Amino acid sequence: MDARLAPQMYCDACTVRRFIAEYVDIDLKDVTDEAHLTDDLGLDWLDQLELMVLIEEKFVGVDFFATTTAAQIELVGDIIRHIEDHGTAPARRSAA
């Protein structure tokens, strides 16, 4: 799976769950709000960090590390709530 695609301006819970399922390479039905990133999805701390960075790149305006730490995100639902609570912002400027 190539998770480094063009950023999306809009994301919903289903889109986030689908992205996580593709990242972990599991069935979408297993990615519930209650799914624990370590216990249920088998992600270690580095996998979780990479997943959050990829989500930040994929979904415009999502920034986990400005308002929270990776340790505060334990469930798929935590990721979705963070995105919903902090909304999306205009596209980031390129480094060019």
C-alpha positions as CSV (number, residue, x, y, z in Angstrom):
1,M,0.0,0.0,0.0
2,D,1.3,3.5,-0.9
3,A,-0.1,5.7,1.9
4,R,1.7,8.8,0.6
5,L,-1.0,10.0,-1.7
6,A,-2.2,13.6,-2.3
7,P,-3.7,15.2,0.9
8,Q,-7.5,15.2,1.2
9,M,-9.4,18.3,2.3
10,Y,-12.2,16.3,3.8
11,C,-12.1,13.2,6.0
12,D,-14.8,11.3,7.8
13,A,-14.6,8.4,10.3
14,C,-15.1,5.8,7.5
15,T,-12.2,7.3,5.5
16,V,-9.9,7.2,8.5
17,R,-10.9,3.6,9.4
18,R,-10.3,2.6,5.7
19,F,-6.9,4.3,5.8
20,I,-5.9,2.5,9.1
21,A,-7.1,-0.9,7.7
22,E,-5.0,-0.5,4.6
23,Y,-2.0,0.6,6.7
24,V,-2.3,-2.4,9.1
25,D,-3.4,-4.7,6.2
26,I,-6.4,-6.0,8.0
27,D,-10.1,-6.2,7.2
28,L,-12.0,-3.0,7.6
29,K,-14.6,-4.6,9.9
30,D,-11.8,-5.1,12.5
31,V,-11.1,-1.3,12.6
32,T,-13.7,-0.2,15.2
33,D,-13.7,2.8,17.4
34,E,-12.9,0.5,20.3
35,A,-9.9,-1.2,18.6
36,H,-6.8,-0.7,20.6
37,L,-3.8,0.2,18.4
38,T,-1.4,-2.1,20.2
39,D,-3.6,-4.9,21.7
40,D,-6.1,-5.3,18.8
41,L,-4.2,-4.0,15.7
42,G,-0.7,-5.1,16.7
43,L,1.0,-1.7,16.3
44,D,4.1,-1.0,18.4
45,W,4.9,2.6,19.4
46,L,6.9,3.2,16.2
47,D,4.1,1.9,14.0
48,Q,1.7,4.2,15.8
49,L,3.9,7.2,15.3
50,E,4.3,6.4,11.6
51,L,0.5,6.0,11.3
52,M,-0.1,9.4,12.8
53,V,2.5,11.0,10.6
54,L,0.9,9.4,7.5
55,I,-2.6,10.6,8.6
56,E,-1.2,14.1,9.0
57,E,0.2,13.9,5.5
58,K,-3.0,12.4,4.1
59,F,-5.6,14.7,5.7
60,V,-5.0,18.4,5.4
61,G,-4.9,20.3,8.7
62,V,-4.6,17.2,11.0
63,D,-1.9,17.8,13.5
64,F,-1.6,15.3,16.4
65,F,1.5,16.7,18.0
66,A,0.5,20.3,18.4
67,T,-2.2,19.5,21.0
68,T,-1.5,15.9,22.1
69,T,1.2,13.3,22.4
70,A,1.3,10.0,20.7
71,A,0.9,8.3,24.1
72,Q,-2.6,9.8,24.5
73,I,-3.8,8.1,21.3
74,E,-4.6,4.5,22.2
75,L,-7.8,3.6,20.3
76,V,-8.9,4.1,16.7
77,G,-11.7,6.2,18.2
78,D,-9.1,8.5,19.8
79,I,-7.7,9.2,16.3
80,I,-11.1,9.9,14.9
81,R,-12.2,12.1,17.8
82,H,-8.9,14.1,17.5
83,I,-9.5,14.7,13.8
84,E,-13.2,15.7,14.5
85,D,-12.4,17.9,17.5
86,H,-9.6,19.8,15.8
87,G,-11.2,20.0,12.3
88,T,-9.3,20.6,9.2
89,A,-7.5,23.7,8.1
90,P,-6.5,25.1,4.7
91,A,-3.8,23.2,2.8
92,R,-0.3,23.5,4.1
93,R,2.2,25.5,2.2
94,S,4.8,23.6,0.3
95,A,8.5,23.8,1.4
96,A,9.4,25.0,-2.0
